[in-house]
Amino acid sequence: MLSYINGPQTLGTGRGFWISFAVFCLVAIAYPFFADPYDVGNFAYFLLWIFMAMGLSIMWGYTGMLSFGQTFFFGIGGYGYGVLSILMGAEYGLTFLALLLAVGTAAVAALVFGYFMIYGRVTGVFFGIMTLSMTLALAYFLGQTAGPEWAIGKARLNGFNGMLGMPPLTIPWFGGDVEILDTTLYYFVIGLLFVIYFAVRILLNSPFGYVLVAIREDPERSELLGYDIRKYQIIAFIVGSALAALSGVLYTAWGQFITPSSVGLPAAAMPIVWVAFSGRRDITATTLGTFVLLLAFQTITIYSQQWALILMGALLLATVLFVPEGFVLGLARAARWATLRRRRAPIVEAEMRSEEA
């Protein structure tokens, strides 16, 4: 198990990385004790999007399937949670069951759509076009559901105004349900992030992860070696889509609303920017880079949303032109190369002295 956590498919295998990781964990746990509850809630907002970026990294970075459908499954998860939580109510921790059902619904949808695309041999740019078409179709459908006839029981979709009125996430506990709001939501998201990050590291450094990378590098050769590459691709697609749905559920539970704009074209492009900037071929770089980029984007949005979108587009262009492997991944590899060179320098110097002698 330890070899899977520290495997070659992910950055961060040395003592320095794990010390830094432990310090980060301590800072994250201690942060609510020193921050305003409003700021803690905002940090929970930044963190919940990382799951969607991690899912895209699995599909695009490790398996080679560029998908514009992350917000499609984000919308299924968010609206699914909204409908189920309103119908089921918040008593007895039923909203947590709604979370599981919404993510499960998105996973089933990924299985259905993925089956027809992957087993239909849709690859390359056409895969991206089909997932983008799915996303735009869902955004258009949700936008025209403003009438009273667009309701499931007491849950109204409300068109472009967005769905409202869903209860917050609750977890059954001794003595009564615990509402997952503000600081509690922050710790809940942090805990989920740590668990899923380690689970993904183990998955990617396992034999399954090696096959994903082989498919990314040369799918035909992988198939000739006897692997059913479509089975691996569809599993990667389901896992990545379920993580996007988890982001959708947590977003809806955080703000207790969701709108079609969170599914549309601008939103669909943002995960591509996050993952490309961070380094799509490494889950650690994706996790760190997405958080940094979201924090910067939110800060710029306070002054101008238009400029924030322009800067995101410019950043994607700069990444593609100058650092195609991603800025965060590139910096990490450069730092590792510099460290190895510094450690190697005394050995090289000693060898030179011995040759002179």
N, C-alpha and C positions, 0 to 999 in steps of 0.2 A: 504493500500500500504506500509506503514512504517513497519508493521508487516512482510510483505514479504521480505523487504530488510534486516531486522534484525532477520530473522527466524532461527530455529535451524539447518537447513541443511547446513549452511555456517558459518565459523568462522568469528569473528570480529563483535561483537554486542555491545561492551561496549564503554564508552566514550574514553578510551585510544586508542582503535583501530581507531575510527573516527578522533580523533585529529592527530594521526600519518598519517592517510590517507590524511587529508587536507594538512599536511606539505609536504607529498610526491607529491601531486598535485601541490603545489606552487613551489617546487623544479623542477619538470618536466617542468612546464611552463617557469620558469626563466632560465633553463639550456642553451638554445640557445644564450642568451645574454652574457654568459661568456665563451662559448666554441667555438672551431674552427668549421666552417661549415662542414668540413670533418668528425669530430667526431660526429656532430649532425646527419649527414647522416648515420653513423654507428649505432648510437643508434636507429634510425628509423628501421634499418635492424634487430636489436635484437628484437624490440618490435613487428614487424609484424608476427613473428613466434608464438607469444603467442596465437593468435586466433586458430591455429591448435591444440595447447595443450589444450586449453579450450574445444574445440570440443571433443577431446578424453576423457577428464575428464567427460563430460556429458555422453558419451557412455559407457566408461569402469568403471569409478569411481561411477557414480550414477545409471547406468542401468545394469551394469554387462556384457557388450558386449565388449570383447577385440578385437579391430580392428587394423590390420596392413594396412588398406586402406587409412589412412590419406593422404599419399603422392600421392595416386591414384587420389583423388579429388583435391589435390594441383596441380597436373599436368593438370587436366582438366581445372581448373580455370586459371592457368598460360598460357597454350597454347591457351585456348579459348580467353583470353584477347588479347594475341598476334595476333591471326588471325583476330579477330573482329576489333581491333584498327587499324591494317594495312589496312583492307578493308574499314573501315568507315572513317578513317582520324581523325585528332585531332581538326578540326574546330568545333565550336559551342558546345564544351564540349562533343563531341560524345564519347570520351574515357571513360567518366564517365558512359555513357550508356553501353559501352562495358564491364565495370566492373560489372554492374548489370546483364547483359545478361550472362556473364561467370559464375558468382555465381549461377544464376538461372539454367543454363545448368547443373552444378554440382549437384544442388539439385534434378533436374529431374533424373539424372543418379543414385543418391542415392536412389530415390524412386523406380526406376526399379530394381536395384540390391538388395536393401533392401527388396523389396516385395518378390522376389524369395527366398532369404535366410531366412528371418524371418517367412514368411508364409509357407515356406518349412520346418520349425522347425529345422533349422540349429542352433545349440547352442554350447556353450563351446569352446573347442579347435578347433572344425571344423569351427566355425565362423571365428576364427583367420586365419586358413589355407586358407579359401576361399578368404578372403580379401587380404591376402598376395599374393595369386595366381593372383588376379586381378591386383595388383600393379606391379608384375613382368612381367605380360603379356603386360601391357601398356609401361613399361620401355623398354622391348624388341622391341615392335613395333616402338616406337619413335626412338630407336637407329638405325633402318635400313631404315630410311626415308631420306637418304642423296641425292638421285637422284633428278633430276629436275622434275620428274613426281610427286613427293610428294609435291605438292603445292596447295593452295586454293587461286585462283586468284593471287595476288602479294605476298601472304604470303607463304614463303618456310619454311618447317620444319627443314631441314638441318641436320638431323640425330644426331650423337654424337657431332657435332660442335655446336649444339644448335640453337635456333631460335633468330634472331636479327632483328633490324630495326623497332621495334614497337615504336610508339610515347609515350611520357610520359603522365601520367594521367593529364587531364585538367578538370576544372569545369567552366561552364558558369557563368559570372559575369558582372556587369554593367561596360561598357567601354571595354569589351573584355574578352577573356578566361584567367583563372588563371592556370598556370602550377604548378602541385603538385610535386615539386622537392626539395631536400635538406631540408632546414628548414621548408618550407611549408609542405613537405611530413611528416616531424616529427610531426608537430602539427596536421596534418590530421590523422595520425595513433594514436596519443595520444587521440584525441577526439573520434575516433572510439572505442578505447580500453575502455575508460571510459563508453561510452554509452552501449557497448555490455556487459561489466562486470556487470553493474547494471541490464541490461535486463536479464542476465543469473541468477543473484542472485534472482530476483523477480520470474523467472520461477521455479527455484529449491526450493524456499520456498513457492510456491503456492501448492494447492492440486495436481496439475500435478506432481510436484517434489516429493511429498510424495509417489505417486504411483510408480514413477521410483525407489525410494529407496526400496519400498516393493517388486518390481519385482526383484531387485538385491538380496535381502535377501532370498526370497522364491517365485519364479515365480508360482509354482503350487498352493500355498495357495492364492496368489493374484488373480489367475484365478478363484479359487473356491469362492472367495468373490464377483465375478461378473464383474471383470475388464477384458476388452479385451486387454490383455497384449501385443499382437502383434501390436495393434494400437499405444500404447505408445512407444514401442521399435522402430517402424519405424519412428515415429516423432523424437525421440532422435537421430536416425541414420541420418536423413535428416539434422537436425540442426547441429550436429557435423560435418558432411561432408561439409555443406555449409560454416562453419567457416574455415575448412581446405582450401576450394577453395578461400576464401577471402585472406588467407595468400598467396596462389599461385598468385593471381592477384596483390597483393601489392608487392610481391617479383619481379614479372616481370616488373611492373611499376617502381620499385626502380632502378633496374639494366638495364632495357630495353633489357633483354635477359632471356632465360631459356633453360636448357639443360636436356636431359634424366637422367643425374646423380642425379638430384634433385628429381627423382621419384623412383630410384632403391632401392636395398635392404639396403645398409647402411643408406640411407636417411629415409627409412620406419621404421627402428628400432629406430631412434633418438627420435621421439615423445613418444615412450614407455618409454625410459630412463628419459626424462624430467618429465613426469607425475608420473612415479613410484617414482622417487627421491623426487618430491615435495610433493606428497600426493594426490593420484587420487580421493579420496573421498571428496575433498574440493576444490572449484573453486578458493578461495583466495590463498590457498597454491600452487595450480597449477600455477596461474598467477605469483606470486612472485618467486617461485622456478625455473620456466622456464627461467625467465629473468636472474636470478643469474647464472644458469647453462650455458646459452648461452654466457653470458659475459665471464665466466671462460673458456669455450670451445674455443671461438674466441681468447682469450689471449694465450692459450696453442698452438693453431693451428699456430700462428705466428712463433713459434719455431719448431714445428714438428706436422704434421697432423696425422702421425701414432700413436704417443704417446697420442695425444688427443683422438683418437678412442679407444685406449687401456684403457685409464683412464675412459672413459665413460662406457666401458664394465665392468671394475672393480667396478665402482660406482653402476651400476645396480645389480651386484652380491652382493655387500655389502648391498644394500637396501633390496633385497629379503631375505638375510640370517639374518640380524640383525634388520632392521627397516621396516618390510613389509608395514606398514601404510604410509611410506614416512618420510624423514628426516625433511622437513619443517613443515609438519602437526604434527609430533611427538614433535618437539621443541615448537610449538605453544601450544599444549595441556599440555606439561610439564610446560611451563610458566604460563598457566592459573591455573593449579593445585597448583603451588607454590604460586600464588597470593591469591587463595582462602584459602590456608592453613595459610598464613600470616594474612589474615583478620580474620580467625577463631580463631587464637591463643589467642587474648585477651578475647574472649568470653569463651573459654575453661578454661582459667586461672581464670576468674571470677567465673565460675561454681564450680571449684575446691575449691576456697576460701570459697564460700558459704556453700559447703558441710562440710568443715573443721570446720566452725563456728557452 
